[in-house]
Amino acid sequence: MTNKKAIIFDMDGVIIDSEKYWKQAEYEVFTSLGVRVTDEYSKITKSMTTAEVTQFWHDKYPWKNKDAAVVEQMVISRVIELIETENCQINGVKSFIEKLKRRKYKIGLATNSPSRIIPVVLKKLDILHLFDSILSAEFEKKGKPDPAVYYRAAEKLFTNPEDCIVIEDSYTGMLAAKNAGMTVVAFTNGNKEIDCKIADYKIDSFENNEIGLLKMN
């Protein structure tokens, strides 16, 4: 293991403003199967993996004639369509990562989103080449808030967990990083409703913020 610092990014809500597309896709697909999608339950499913969300709604409103895995892929395909056709980049994220790379930071991605979506997002933003490690929690036994995907990210970056900085926008993601022993930066993108109380630091924008981030060490 080296002591070189690494910075690990969450994806949805951190490098791409895609959470509204997940909500739209899930509503469209699950409603078409007879599910009554409510805001109350959607708040519960917001931090789940796609497989967990699909199972959640199937348990509430069991549908027939379509396997859960097929339905999950329907949601993912719809999200990909929306990402490819909509403007969803978060301002300043590319130049922010480029500056970190120039300072010799290792850059990782650890997301609850399915692996199928990751290259679509990174290629759209032209940042695929900037990442040293890319991981989806779909290959772990549990997604965030379980810390497994962050432990794996540190391992892939040849960096100790305590030498990693994680940038997250959700409480469950922050909790996963905290449980892995990492430094947590809450990224709000101006959203004052994000629960940041367990974060070590907070940034509202990626523009002109890289110096403040580097001073955390």
C-alpha positions as CSV (number, residue, x, y, z in Angstrom):
1,M,0.0,0.0,0.0
2,T,1.2,3.5,-0.7
3,N,0.4,6.6,1.2
4,K,-0.5,8.7,-1.8
5,K,-3.9,10.3,-1.3
6,A,-6.9,9.2,-3.4
7,I,-10.2,11.0,-4.0
8,I,-13.3,8.9,-4.6
9,F,-16.4,10.3,-6.2
10,D,-20.0,9.1,-5.9
11,M,-21.7,9.5,-9.3
12,D,-25.4,10.4,-9.2
13,G,-25.8,13.9,-7.7
14,V,-22.0,14.4,-7.6
15,I,-20.6,14.3,-11.1
16,I,-24.0,14.1,-12.9
17,D,-27.4,15.6,-12.1
18,S,-29.2,12.4,-12.9
19,E,-31.4,11.7,-9.8
20,K,-34.4,13.2,-11.5
21,Y,-34.0,10.7,-14.4
22,W,-34.0,7.8,-12.0
23,K,-37.2,9.1,-10.5
24,Q,-38.8,9.5,-13.9
25,A,-37.7,6.1,-15.2
26,E,-38.8,4.3,-12.1
27,Y,-42.2,6.0,-12.2
28,E,-42.7,5.2,-15.9
29,V,-41.6,1.6,-15.7
30,F,-43.2,0.6,-12.4
31,T,-46.5,2.4,-13.2
32,S,-46.7,0.5,-16.5
33,L,-46.7,-2.7,-14.4
34,G,-49.5,-1.6,-12.1
35,V,-47.4,-0.2,-9.3
36,R,-48.8,2.9,-7.4
37,V,-45.6,4.9,-7.1
38,T,-45.9,7.3,-4.2
39,D,-43.6,10.1,-2.9
40,E,-43.6,8.4,0.5
41,Y,-42.2,5.1,-0.8
42,S,-39.9,6.9,-3.3
43,K,-38.1,8.6,-0.4
44,I,-37.4,5.1,1.0
45,T,-36.1,3.7,-2.3
46,K,-34.0,6.8,-3.2
47,S,-30.7,5.4,-1.8
48,M,-31.2,1.8,-2.9
49,T,-29.5,0.0,-5.7
50,T,-31.7,-0.6,-8.8
51,A,-32.1,-4.3,-7.9
52,E,-33.2,-3.4,-4.4
53,V,-35.7,-0.8,-5.7
54,T,-37.2,-3.3,-8.2
55,Q,-37.6,-5.9,-5.4
56,F,-39.1,-3.3,-3.1
57,W,-41.9,-2.4,-5.6
58,H,-42.4,-6.0,-6.5
59,D,-43.0,-6.8,-2.9
60,K,-45.5,-4.0,-2.6
61,Y,-47.3,-4.6,-5.9
62,P,-46.4,-8.0,-7.3
63,W,-46.6,-8.0,-11.1
64,K,-46.7,-11.0,-13.4
65,N,-45.2,-12.0,-16.7
66,K,-41.9,-10.0,-16.2
67,D,-38.9,-11.2,-14.2
68,A,-37.6,-8.6,-11.8
69,A,-34.2,-8.7,-13.5
70,V,-35.9,-7.7,-16.8
71,V,-37.8,-4.9,-15.1
72,E,-34.6,-3.6,-13.5
73,Q,-32.9,-3.5,-17.0
74,M,-36.0,-1.6,-18.3
75,V,-35.4,1.1,-15.7
76,I,-31.7,1.3,-16.5
77,S,-32.3,1.5,-20.2
78,R,-34.7,4.4,-19.7
79,V,-32.2,6.2,-17.5
80,I,-29.5,5.8,-20.1
81,E,-31.8,7.3,-22.8
82,L,-32.4,10.3,-20.6
83,I,-28.8,10.8,-19.7
84,E,-27.8,10.6,-23.4
85,T,-30.3,13.1,-24.5
86,E,-30.4,15.6,-21.7
87,N,-28.0,18.2,-20.4
88,C,-27.1,16.9,-16.9
89,Q,-23.5,17.8,-16.2
90,I,-22.7,19.3,-12.9
91,N,-20.8,22.6,-13.4
92,G,-17.1,22.5,-13.0
93,V,-16.7,18.8,-12.3
94,K,-14.4,18.0,-15.2
95,S,-11.9,20.9,-14.5
96,F,-12.1,20.0,-10.8
97,I,-11.0,16.4,-11.4
98,E,-8.3,17.6,-13.9
99,K,-6.8,19.8,-11.2
100,L,-6.7,16.9,-8.8
101,K,-5.0,14.7,-11.3
102,R,-2.4,17.3,-11.9
103,R,-1.7,17.2,-8.2
104,K,-1.1,13.5,-8.5
105,Y,-4.2,12.4,-6.7
106,K,-5.6,9.0,-7.6
107,I,-9.2,9.3,-8.7
108,G,-11.9,6.7,-8.1
109,L,-15.6,6.2,-8.6
110,A,-17.8,4.2,-6.3
111,T,-21.5,4.2,-7.0
112,N,-24.7,2.4,-6.2
113,S,-25.7,2.7,-9.8
114,P,-25.4,-0.3,-12.1
115,S,-22.1,-0.7,-14.0
116,R,-24.0,-0.5,-17.3
117,I,-24.6,3.2,-16.7
118,I,-21.2,4.3,-15.6
119,P,-19.4,4.4,-19.0
120,V,-22.4,6.2,-20.5
121,V,-22.0,9.0,-17.9
122,L,-18.3,9.2,-18.0
123,K,-18.1,9.3,-21.8
124,K,-20.8,11.9,-22.0
125,L,-18.9,14.2,-19.7
126,D,-15.5,13.3,-21.3
127,I,-14.0,12.2,-18.0
128,L,-13.6,8.5,-18.4
129,H,-9.9,8.8,-18.9
130,L,-9.5,10.7,-15.6
131,F,-10.4,7.8,-13.4
132,D,-8.0,5.2,-12.0
133,S,-10.7,2.9,-10.7
134,I,-14.4,2.6,-11.3
135,L,-16.7,0.5,-9.2
136,S,-20.4,-0.3,-8.9
137,A,-22.0,-1.6,-5.7
138,E,-24.0,-4.1,-7.8
139,F,-21.0,-6.4,-7.5
140,E,-21.0,-6.2,-3.7
141,K,-23.3,-8.2,-1.4
142,K,-24.7,-4.9,-0.2
143,G,-24.8,-1.4,-1.6
144,K,-24.3,1.8,0.3
145,P,-24.7,2.5,3.3
146,D,-22.7,-0.7,3.6
147,P,-19.0,0.3,3.2
148,A,-18.0,-2.6,1.0
149,V,-17.8,-0.6,-2.3
150,Y,-15.5,2.0,-0.6
151,Y,-13.2,-0.7,0.9
152,R,-13.0,-2.2,-2.6
153,A,-12.3,1.3,-4.1
154,A,-9.4,1.9,-1.7
155,E,-8.0,-1.6,-2.5
156,K,-8.2,-0.9,-6.3
157,L,-6.4,2.4,-5.8
158,F,-3.7,0.8,-3.7
159,T,-4.5,3.3,-0.9
160,N,-5.4,2.8,2.7
161,P,-9.0,3.8,3.5
162,E,-7.8,6.5,6.0
163,D,-5.9,8.1,3.1
164,C,-9.0,8.4,0.9
165,I,-11.3,11.4,0.6
166,V,-14.9,10.7,-0.5
167,I,-17.2,13.2,-2.2
168,E,-20.9,12.3,-1.6
169,D,-24.2,14.0,-1.8
170,S,-26.4,11.6,0.2
171,Y,-26.5,10.6,3.9
172,T,-26.3,6.9,3.0
173,G,-23.3,7.5,0.9
174,M,-21.6,9.5,3.5
175,L,-22.3,6.8,6.1
176,A,-20.8,4.2,3.9
177,A,-17.6,6.2,3.5
178,K,-17.5,7.0,7.2
179,N,-17.9,3.3,8.1
180,A,-15.0,2.6,5.8
181,G,-12.8,5.1,7.8
182,M,-12.6,7.6,5.1
183,T,-12.7,11.4,5.1
184,V,-16.1,12.6,3.9
185,V,-16.9,15.7,1.9
186,A,-20.5,16.5,1.5
187,F,-21.3,18.0,-2.0
188,T,-24.6,20.0,-1.9
189,N,-24.7,21.6,-5.3
190,G,-26.7,24.3,-3.6
191,N,-29.2,21.9,-2.1
192,K,-29.8,23.1,1.5
193,E,-31.8,20.0,2.4
194,I,-28.9,17.6,2.2
195,D,-28.0,16.0,5.5
196,C,-24.4,16.9,6.1
197,K,-24.0,16.4,9.8
198,I,-21.7,13.4,9.6
199,A,-19.5,14.9,6.9
200,D,-16.0,16.2,7.7
201,Y,-16.3,19.0,5.2
202,K,-18.9,20.6,2.9
203,I,-18.6,22.2,-0.6
204,D,-21.5,23.7,-2.5
205,S,-19.9,23.9,-5.9
206,F,-16.9,22.4,-7.8
207,E,-16.0,25.7,-9.3
208,N,-13.0,27.3,-7.5
209,N,-13.1,24.7,-4.7
210,E,-10.1,22.5,-5.4
211,I,-7.8,24.5,-3.2
212,G,-10.0,24.2,-0.2
213,L,-10.3,20.5,-0.8
214,L,-6.6,20.0,-0.9
215,K,-6.1,21.8,2.4
216,M,-8.0,19.1,4.1
217,N,-4.9,16.9,4.2
